[in-house]
Amino acid sequence: MLINALLFTQVFCMCAAVFFWFYKSGNTFAESGSLSIICVFMLLSFIRQISFITGYSIISTCIEAFFLITSFILIFRYRSYIVNILDTLKRFRSENPISFIFLVLCFLYLAIHAFLPVPKEFQNTFYNVPDYQKSGFFSLGAVSEFSKFLPINHFILFNTFLGFETDSNAGLFCFLSYLSIGFSTYALARRYSWPTIAFTTAILVLSIPRLVVQAISPDPEIISIAVALFCILAIYRSVEQPTLLDLILLILGIFFCISEDISSMIFAPILFFLSCVVLFRRHGMITWKSILGKNLYAVFAVLPAAIFSQCRLFLSPYFDKTPWSGPFSSISFNNDGIQGALANFIRYIFESAYFTAPVDIFFEKIFKWSTAQTLESLYNFSVRPFSGENGAAQVFHLTWMPNEMFSFGPVGFFLILPALCYALLKAPRRLKSVAVALLVYFYLVCLIIAWEPGNATFLGIFYVCAGFSMAFFFPPWRFTKRINKIVRAIGCLLLFFMLLAAS
């Protein structure tokens, strides 16, 4: 418990200090919350990876102690902003009294879970980084290591103290990622809606079943999702007002997006191309050259970018003459080309219509009706005769492993998918570009990876990052105040039910 308390104090103080710094610079509450959490993640990951690469854990201890002391100083210096922050929260509570209090109680419940030990069934999800005992930059020489060793941008956060090889406090980082997703969704939704609709959008995204279960039963996938959404927010900020800070945050965020999760390796290049298209089309190359040329501080971002890119991992096989397949060694590929991709697309749509195992069990007990059996019968009647098993590694069946039984719920199927399609047709160019990028990602997942149970892990980025498009889908002239309250109440009930089911 002592380690838990120390880590909580460290991370909380660092996040608070960075939050105050962003907030005093004129950023909104939601943007400050999202940026502060991911920036602290990147800082801790960078420091700890430096220690791992060099083999000296004392580096991490000393640097983190320095930043902790600096955080105390910044919090004390900016303490006058606490009154403004409390006023903002009070004003927000007065506008949304019931849902605000409900959301705060849910966050407190999740925060308590963050202190609890990691359940045994989830401890195997985390592994101890194998290279901290080694020294040298290219030190991974054994072939057997390359089949298991993965990018450690996010996993390294769970190694609290390098010498203890512990994965404690995994819940803390996953809970903060959950908060960051809520802040980012609200900040992006505000670009297209009033505060009340943006708040409803954030609640709906936070009620996605798979997201809730990852916040309660720690899974590094939620960190990848939070970082991807952070990058989209950084793109919007860079387009609206080009600054060196936002450009650096975007570049570092794209590299930091690379993790052990295969979906992040697919989405990171898409984010890069999306950034180039949107930023250069809006401001041109000359503007960004001018910003970088006038600020020599940009040089300091080169080392973190190199570390986050995991270049030492990808270049080690070249220097050591050993093969490395990384996370791709554990997946099955689609060998049926576009036909397999189309079949996989239909399978994922059917999976999206299945509202997770707990809901199916509830309907089966109460109404003697199984959504899974109904959907499978419809699939067998309408799809299987034409597609067969193209693109699939196993026979299509709506089942999940115990930690994979939560999908994306009714929000994903009834709201996010239609909202994304609507954005593709009617949205402004910026949102339309994001929609195209997300659909390209969906297509690549269908094309590259063969379908099998548990593949919902590849679509978390797609559904959560597309969630803010619901704000554009809910225009105030047809999304009245009464409808907004009803939809928000449904989102709160979904969140409450998923908290009970996932606990």
C-alpha positions as CSV (number, residue, x, y, z in Angstrom):
1,M,0.0,0.0,0.0
2,L,2.9,2.3,0.6
3,I,4.0,2.0,-3.0
4,N,0.4,2.6,-4.1
5,A,0.2,5.8,-2.0
6,L,3.6,7.1,-3.2
7,L,2.7,6.5,-6.9
8,F,-0.7,8.0,-6.6
9,T,0.8,11.1,-4.9
10,Q,3.5,11.4,-7.6
11,V,1.2,11.0,-10.6
12,F,-1.6,13.2,-9.1
13,C,0.8,16.0,-8.3
14,M,2.4,15.9,-11.7
15,C,-1.0,15.9,-13.5
16,A,-2.2,18.7,-11.3
17,A,0.8,20.9,-12.0
18,V,0.6,20.3,-15.7
19,F,-3.1,21.0,-15.6
20,F,-2.6,24.3,-13.9
21,W,0.1,25.2,-16.4
22,F,-2.3,24.6,-19.4
23,Y,-5.3,26.1,-17.6
24,K,-3.4,29.4,-16.9
25,S,-2.4,29.6,-20.5
26,G,-6.0,30.0,-21.6
27,N,-7.0,26.5,-22.4
28,T,-10.4,25.1,-21.5
29,F,-10.9,22.9,-18.5
30,A,-11.5,19.8,-20.7
31,E,-8.5,20.4,-22.9
32,S,-6.3,21.1,-19.9
33,G,-7.4,17.8,-18.3
34,S,-6.7,15.7,-21.4
35,L,-3.4,17.3,-22.3
36,S,-2.1,17.1,-18.7
37,I,-2.8,13.4,-18.3
38,I,-1.2,12.3,-21.6
39,C,1.7,14.7,-21.2
40,V,2.5,13.1,-17.8
41,F,2.2,9.7,-19.3
42,M,4.7,10.6,-22.0
43,L,7.1,12.2,-19.5
44,L,7.0,9.1,-17.2
45,S,7.4,6.7,-20.1
46,F,10.3,8.7,-21.5
47,I,12.2,8.8,-18.2
48,R,11.7,5.1,-17.5
49,Q,12.7,4.1,-21.0
50,I,15.9,6.0,-20.6
51,S,16.6,4.1,-17.4
52,F,15.8,0.8,-19.2
53,I,18.0,1.5,-22.1
54,T,21.0,2.6,-20.1
55,G,20.5,-0.1,-17.4
56,Y,20.6,2.4,-14.5
57,S,17.3,2.6,-12.6
58,I,18.7,5.5,-10.4
59,I,18.2,7.8,-13.4
60,S,14.5,7.3,-13.3
61,T,14.4,7.7,-9.5
62,C,16.3,11.0,-9.6
63,I,14.5,12.6,-12.5
64,E,11.1,11.7,-11.3
65,A,12.0,13.1,-7.8
66,F,13.1,16.3,-9.5
67,F,9.8,16.6,-11.5
68,L,7.8,15.8,-8.3
69,I,9.5,18.7,-6.5
70,T,8.9,20.9,-9.5
71,S,5.2,19.9,-9.4
72,F,4.8,21.0,-5.8
73,I,6.4,24.3,-6.7
74,L,4.1,24.9,-9.7
75,I,1.0,23.9,-7.7
76,F,1.9,26.4,-5.0
77,R,2.6,29.1,-7.5
78,Y,-0.7,28.6,-9.4
79,R,-2.8,27.9,-6.3
80,S,-4.9,31.0,-7.1
81,Y,-6.4,29.2,-10.0
82,I,-8.1,26.7,-7.7
83,V,-10.9,29.2,-7.1
84,N,-11.5,29.6,-10.8
85,I,-11.5,25.8,-11.3
86,L,-14.0,25.3,-8.5
87,D,-16.2,28.0,-9.9
88,T,-16.1,26.3,-13.3
89,L,-17.2,23.0,-11.7
90,K,-20.0,24.7,-9.7
91,R,-21.3,26.4,-12.8
92,F,-21.2,23.1,-14.7
93,R,-22.9,21.3,-11.9
94,S,-25.7,23.9,-11.8
95,E,-26.4,23.3,-15.5
96,N,-26.3,19.5,-15.2
97,P,-27.0,18.7,-11.6
98,I,-28.0,15.1,-11.6
99,S,-25.8,13.8,-14.3
100,F,-22.8,15.7,-13.0
101,I,-23.2,14.2,-9.5
102,F,-23.7,10.8,-11.0
103,L,-20.6,11.1,-13.1
104,V,-18.5,12.2,-10.1
105,L,-19.7,9.2,-8.1
106,C,-18.8,6.9,-10.9
107,F,-15.3,8.4,-11.1
108,L,-14.9,8.0,-7.3
109,Y,-15.9,4.3,-7.7
110,L,-13.4,3.8,-10.5
111,A,-10.7,5.7,-8.5
112,I,-11.2,3.3,-5.6
113,H,-10.8,0.4,-8.0
114,A,-7.5,1.9,-9.1
115,F,-6.1,1.4,-5.6
116,L,-7.1,-2.3,-5.5
117,P,-4.6,-5.0,-6.5
118,V,-4.8,-6.2,-10.1
119,P,-7.0,-9.3,-10.3
120,K,-5.1,-12.5,-10.9
121,E,-6.9,-13.2,-14.2
122,F,-5.5,-9.9,-15.5
123,Q,-2.0,-10.1,-14.1
124,N,-0.9,-12.1,-17.2
125,T,-1.9,-9.1,-19.3
126,F,1.2,-7.3,-18.1
127,Y,4.7,-8.5,-18.5
128,N,8.0,-7.2,-17.0
129,V,10.1,-5.4,-19.5
130,P,12.9,-7.8,-20.2
131,D,15.7,-5.4,-21.1
132,Y,16.1,-3.4,-17.9
133,Q,18.8,-5.8,-16.7
134,K,20.8,-5.3,-19.9
135,S,23.0,-2.5,-21.0
136,G,23.7,-1.0,-24.4
137,F,21.4,0.4,-27.0
138,F,21.1,-2.6,-29.2
139,S,21.4,-5.4,-26.6
140,L,18.6,-7.7,-27.6
141,G,20.4,-10.4,-29.5
142,A,18.6,-13.7,-28.8
143,V,16.1,-14.8,-31.5
144,S,13.8,-16.1,-28.8
145,E,13.4,-12.6,-27.3
146,F,12.2,-11.0,-30.5
147,S,9.1,-13.1,-30.8
148,K,7.9,-11.9,-27.4
149,F,9.4,-8.4,-27.0
150,L,7.0,-5.6,-27.9
151,P,7.0,-1.8,-27.9
152,I,7.0,-0.6,-24.3
153,N,5.7,3.0,-24.5
154,H,2.7,2.1,-22.4
155,F,3.7,-1.1,-20.6
156,I,6.6,0.6,-19.0
157,L,4.2,2.9,-17.0
158,F,3.1,-0.2,-15.0
159,N,6.7,-0.8,-13.7
160,T,6.4,1.5,-10.7
161,F,9.9,1.1,-9.5
162,L,12.4,-0.5,-11.8
163,G,14.1,-2.6,-9.2
164,F,10.9,-4.2,-7.9
165,E,9.7,-5.5,-11.3
166,T,6.1,-4.8,-10.1
167,D,3.0,-4.2,-12.2
168,S,1.1,-2.6,-9.3
169,N,-1.0,0.5,-9.7
170,A,-2.0,-0.6,-13.2
171,G,-5.5,0.6,-12.4
172,L,-4.3,4.1,-11.8
173,F,-3.0,4.7,-15.3
174,C,-6.1,3.0,-16.8
175,F,-8.4,5.2,-14.7
176,L,-6.5,8.3,-15.8
177,S,-6.8,7.2,-19.4
178,Y,-10.5,6.8,-18.9
179,L,-10.7,10.4,-17.6
180,S,-8.6,11.6,-20.5
181,I,-11.0,10.0,-23.0
182,G,-13.9,11.8,-21.4
183,F,-12.0,15.2,-21.4
184,S,-10.9,14.8,-25.0
185,T,-14.4,13.7,-26.2
186,Y,-16.0,16.7,-24.6
187,A,-13.3,19.1,-25.9
188,L,-13.7,17.8,-29.5
189,A,-17.5,17.7,-29.2
190,R,-17.6,21.4,-28.2
191,R,-16.3,22.2,-31.7
192,Y,-19.7,21.1,-33.1
193,S,-22.3,21.6,-30.3
194,W,-23.4,23.4,-27.2
195,P,-22.0,22.4,-23.8
196,T,-25.1,20.3,-22.8
197,I,-24.9,18.2,-26.0
198,A,-21.1,17.9,-25.7
199,F,-21.6,16.6,-22.1
200,T,-24.1,14.1,-23.3
201,T,-21.7,12.9,-26.0
202,A,-19.0,12.5,-23.4
203,I,-21.2,10.4,-21.2
204,L,-22.3,8.2,-24.1
205,V,-18.7,7.5,-25.0
206,L,-17.7,6.8,-21.4
207,S,-20.6,4.3,-21.2
208,I,-19.2,2.1,-23.9
209,P,-19.0,-1.3,-22.2
210,R,-15.5,-2.3,-23.4
211,L,-14.1,1.1,-22.1
212,V,-15.7,0.6,-18.7
213,V,-14.4,-2.8,-18.2
214,Q,-10.9,-1.7,-19.2
215,A,-11.0,1.1,-16.6
216,I,-12.0,-1.4,-13.9
217,S,-10.0,-4.4,-14.9
218,P,-6.8,-2.9,-16.2
219,D,-5.9,-3.3,-19.8
220,P,-3.2,-1.3,-21.6
221,E,-5.5,-1.0,-24.6
222,I,-7.3,1.9,-23.0
223,I,-4.0,3.9,-22.9
224,S,-3.6,3.4,-26.6
225,I,-7.1,4.7,-27.2
226,A,-6.6,7.7,-25.0
227,V,-3.4,8.6,-26.8
228,A,-5.0,8.3,-30.2
229,L,-7.9,10.6,-29.2
230,F,-5.3,13.0,-27.7
231,C,-3.6,13.1,-31.1
232,I,-6.9,14.0,-32.8
233,L,-7.4,16.8,-30.3
234,A,-3.8,18.0,-31.0
235,I,-4.6,18.1,-34.7
236,Y,-7.7,20.3,-34.1
237,R,-5.7,22.7,-31.9
238,S,-2.9,22.9,-34.4
239,V,-5.3,23.7,-37.2
240,E,-7.1,26.4,-35.2
241,Q,-4.0,28.1,-33.9
242,P,-0.6,26.8,-35.2
243,T,1.9,26.9,-32.3
244,L,5.1,25.1,-31.6
245,L,3.7,23.4,-28.5
246,D,0.7,21.8,-30.2
247,L,2.9,20.7,-33.1
248,I,5.4,19.0,-30.7
249,L,2.6,17.4,-28.7
250,L,1.1,16.1,-31.9
251,I,4.4,14.6,-33.2
252,L,5.3,13.1,-29.8
253,G,1.7,11.8,-29.4
254,I,1.8,10.0,-32.8
255,F,5.1,8.3,-31.8
256,F,3.8,7.6,-28.3
257,C,0.8,6.0,-29.9
258,I,3.0,3.0,-30.9
259,S,2.5,0.3,-28.3
260,E,2.2,-3.4,-27.9
261,D,-1.3,-3.2,-29.3
262,I,-1.4,-4.0,-33.0
263,S,-4.2,-1.6,-33.6
264,S,-1.9,1.3,-32.5
265,M,0.7,0.2,-35.1
266,I,-1.9,0.4,-37.8
267,F,-3.4,3.7,-36.6
268,A,-0.2,5.6,-36.0
269,P,0.7,5.9,-39.7
270,I,-2.9,6.9,-40.4
271,L,-2.6,9.6,-37.8
272,F,0.6,10.8,-39.4
273,F,-0.9,11.1,-42.9
274,L,-4.1,12.7,-41.5
275,S,-2.0,15.3,-39.8
276,C,0.0,16.1,-42.9
277,V,-3.1,16.5,-45.0
278,V,-5.0,18.6,-42.6
279,L,-2.2,20.8,-41.3
280,F,-0.5,21.5,-44.7
281,R,-3.8,22.1,-46.5
282,R,-4.9,24.6,-43.8
283,H,-1.6,26.5,-43.2
284,G,0.9,25.3,-45.8
285,M,4.4,24.2,-45.4
286,I,5.9,27.7,-45.0
287,T,4.0,28.4,-41.8
288,W,5.3,25.2,-40.1
289,K,8.8,25.8,-41.3
290,S,8.7,29.3,-39.9
291,I,7.4,28.1,-36.5
292,L,10.1,25.4,-36.3
293,G,12.9,27.8,-37.6
294,K,12.2,30.5,-35.0
295,N,12.1,28.1,-32.1
296,L,15.3,26.1,-31.4
297,Y,13.6,24.5,-28.5
298,A,12.0,22.1,-31.0
299,V,15.4,20.2,-31.0
300,F,14.7,18.9,-27.5
301,A,11.7,16.9,-28.9
302,V,14.0,14.8,-31.1
303,L,15.2,12.5,-28.3
304,P,11.7,11.7,-26.9
305,A,10.4,11.2,-30.5
306,A,13.3,8.7,-31.1
307,I,12.6,6.9,-27.9
308,F,8.8,6.7,-28.5
309,S,9.3,5.5,-32.1
310,Q,10.9,2.3,-30.6
311,C,13.5,2.5,-33.3
312,R,15.9,0.5,-31.2
313,L,13.4,-2.4,-31.2
314,F,12.8,-2.3,-34.9
315,L,16.5,-1.8,-35.8
316,S,17.9,-4.5,-33.5
317,P,17.1,-7.3,-35.9
318,Y,19.0,-5.5,-38.6
319,F,22.1,-5.1,-36.4
320,D,21.9,-8.6,-34.8
321,K,20.8,-10.5,-38.0
322,T,17.8,-11.9,-36.2
323,P,14.1,-12.0,-37.2
324,W,11.4,-10.2,-35.3
325,S,7.7,-10.5,-35.8
326,G,6.7,-8.8,-32.6
327,P,2.9,-8.8,-31.9
328,F,2.2,-10.0,-35.5
329,S,3.4,-13.5,-34.5
330,S,0.3,-14.0,-32.4
331,I,-2.4,-13.1,-35.0
332,S,-3.9,-14.7,-38.1
333,F,-3.8,-12.8,-41.4
334,N,-6.6,-12.5,-43.9
335,N,-5.5,-14.5,-47.0
336,D,-8.6,-13.9,-49.0
337,G,-8.0,-10.3,-50.1
338,I,-10.9,-7.9,-50.7
339,Q,-13.5,-10.7,-50.5
340,G,-12.2,-11.6,-47.0
341,A,-12.2,-7.9,-46.0
342,L,-15.8,-7.5,-47.1
343,A,-16.8,-10.6,-45.1
344,N,-14.9,-9.4,-42.1
345,F,-16.6,-6.0,-42.3
346,I,-20.0,-7.7,-42.1
347,R,-18.9,-9.8,-39.2
348,Y,-17.7,-6.8,-37.2
349,I,-21.0,-5.1,-37.9
350,F,-22.9,-8.1,-36.5
351,E,-20.5,-8.1,-33.5
352,S,-21.3,-4.4,-33.0
353,A,-25.1,-5.2,-32.9
354,Y,-24.4,-7.7,-30.1
355,F,-24.6,-5.7,-26.9
356,T,-22.1,-7.9,-24.9
357,A,-22.5,-11.1,-23.0
358,P,-24.1,-9.6,-19.7
359,V,-26.9,-8.0,-21.7
360,D,-27.5,-11.3,-23.6
361,I,-27.6,-13.2,-20.4
362,F,-30.1,-10.7,-19.0
363,F,-32.5,-11.0,-22.0
364,E,-32.2,-14.8,-22.0
365,K,-33.1,-15.1,-18.3
366,I,-36.0,-12.6,-18.4
367,F,-37.4,-12.9,-21.9
368,K,-36.1,-16.3,-22.9
369,W,-34.6,-14.6,-26.0
370,S,-30.9,-14.6,-27.0
371,T,-29.6,-11.8,-29.1
372,A,-26.5,-13.8,-29.9
373,Q,-28.5,-16.7,-31.3
374,T,-30.8,-14.4,-33.3
375,L,-27.8,-12.6,-34.9
376,E,-26.0,-15.8,-35.6
377,S,-29.1,-17.2,-37.3
378,L,-29.5,-14.0,-39.4
379,Y,-25.8,-14.3,-40.3
380,N,-26.0,-17.9,-41.3
381,F,-29.1,-17.2,-43.4
382,S,-28.0,-14.0,-45.2
383,V,-24.2,-13.9,-45.2
384,R,-22.6,-17.3,-44.8
385,P,-24.0,-18.8,-48.1
386,F,-22.2,-16.0,-50.0
387,S,-19.0,-15.4,-48.0
388,G,-18.4,-18.8,-46.4
389,E,-15.4,-18.5,-44.1
390,N,-13.5,-16.0,-46.3
391,G,-11.2,-13.9,-44.2
392,A,-11.9,-15.8,-41.0
393,A,-9.5,-17.8,-38.9
394,Q,-12.4,-19.5,-37.1
395,V,-16.1,-20.2,-37.7
396,F,-18.1,-17.0,-36.9
397,H,-19.6,-17.3,-33.4
398,L,-20.6,-14.5,-31.0
399,T,-18.6,-15.6,-28.0
400,W,-15.8,-13.9,-26.1
401,M,-13.2,-15.0,-23.7
402,P,-13.9,-13.8,-20.1
403,N,-12.0,-10.6,-20.5
404,E,-13.2,-10.1,-24.0
405,M,-17.0,-10.4,-23.5
406,F,-17.6,-6.7,-23.5
407,S,-18.1,-5.1,-26.9
408,F,-19.2,-1.5,-27.8
409,G,-22.9,-1.7,-26.8
410,P,-25.9,0.1,-28.3
411,V,-24.0,3.4,-28.4
412,G,-21.5,2.0,-30.8
413,F,-24.1,0.4,-33.2
414,F,-27.0,2.9,-33.0
415,L,-25.2,6.2,-32.5
416,I,-21.5,6.1,-33.4
417,L,-21.7,4.2,-36.7
418,P,-24.6,6.4,-38.1
419,A,-22.9,9.6,-36.8
420,L,-19.6,8.7,-38.5
421,C,-21.4,8.0,-41.8
422,Y,-23.3,11.2,-41.5
423,A,-20.1,13.1,-40.8
424,L,-18.6,11.5,-43.9
425,L,-21.4,13.0,-46.0
426,K,-22.3,16.3,-44.3
427,A,-19.5,17.4,-41.9
428,P,-17.0,20.2,-42.4
429,R,-13.7,19.2,-44.1
430,R,-11.9,18.7,-40.8
431,L,-14.4,16.3,-39.3
432,K,-14.8,14.6,-42.7
433,S,-11.1,14.0,-42.9
434,V,-11.1,12.4,-39.5
435,A,-14.1,10.2,-40.5
436,V,-12.2,9.1,-43.7
437,A,-9.1,8.2,-41.6
438,L,-11.2,6.2,-39.2
439,L,-12.9,4.3,-42.0
440,V,-9.6,3.6,-43.6
441,Y,-8.4,2.2,-40.3
442,F,-11.5,0.0,-40.1
443,Y,-10.9,-1.2,-43.7
444,L,-7.2,-2.1,-43.0
445,V,-8.2,-4.1,-39.9
446,C,-10.7,-6.0,-42.1
447,L,-8.2,-6.5,-44.8
448,I,-5.1,-7.4,-42.8
449,I,-6.3,-9.4,-39.8
450,A,-8.4,-12.5,-40.1
451,W,-11.6,-12.5,-38.0
452,E,-11.6,-14.5,-34.8
453,P,-13.3,-14.2,-31.4
454,G,-11.6,-11.4,-29.4
455,N,-10.9,-9.2,-32.4
456,A,-12.9,-6.4,-30.7
457,T,-9.6,-5.2,-29.3
458,F,-8.7,-3.9,-32.8
459,L,-11.9,-1.7,-33.0
460,G,-11.6,0.2,-29.7
461,I,-9.7,3.0,-31.3
462,F,-12.3,3.2,-34.1
463,Y,-15.4,3.5,-31.9
464,V,-14.0,5.7,-29.2
465,C,-12.2,8.1,-31.5
466,A,-15.3,8.4,-33.6
467,G,-17.5,9.1,-30.6
468,F,-17.2,12.9,-30.7
469,S,-18.8,12.9,-34.1
470,M,-22.1,12.3,-32.3
471,A,-22.1,15.9,-31.4
472,F,-22.3,16.9,-35.0
473,F,-25.0,14.2,-35.4
474,F,-27.1,15.9,-32.6
475,P,-27.9,19.4,-34.0
476,P,-29.9,21.5,-31.5
477,W,-32.8,22.2,-33.9
478,R,-33.7,18.5,-33.9
479,F,-32.0,17.4,-30.7
480,T,-34.2,19.3,-28.3
481,K,-33.6,19.8,-24.6
482,R,-36.0,17.0,-23.7
483,I,-34.4,14.5,-26.1
484,N,-31.0,15.5,-24.8
485,K,-32.1,14.7,-21.2
486,I,-33.5,11.4,-22.2
487,V,-30.4,10.3,-24.2
488,R,-28.2,11.5,-21.3
489,A,-30.3,9.5,-18.8
490,I,-29.9,6.4,-21.0
491,G,-26.1,7.0,-21.2
492,C,-26.0,7.2,-17.4
493,L,-28.0,4.0,-17.0
494,L,-25.7,2.2,-19.4
495,L,-22.7,3.4,-17.5
496,F,-24.2,2.3,-14.2
497,F,-25.2,-1.1,-15.5
498,M,-21.7,-1.7,-17.0
499,L,-20.0,-0.7,-13.8
500,L,-22.1,-3.4,-12.0
501,A,-21.5,-6.0,-14.7
502,A,-17.7,-5.3,-14.9
503,S,-17.1,-5.2,-11.2
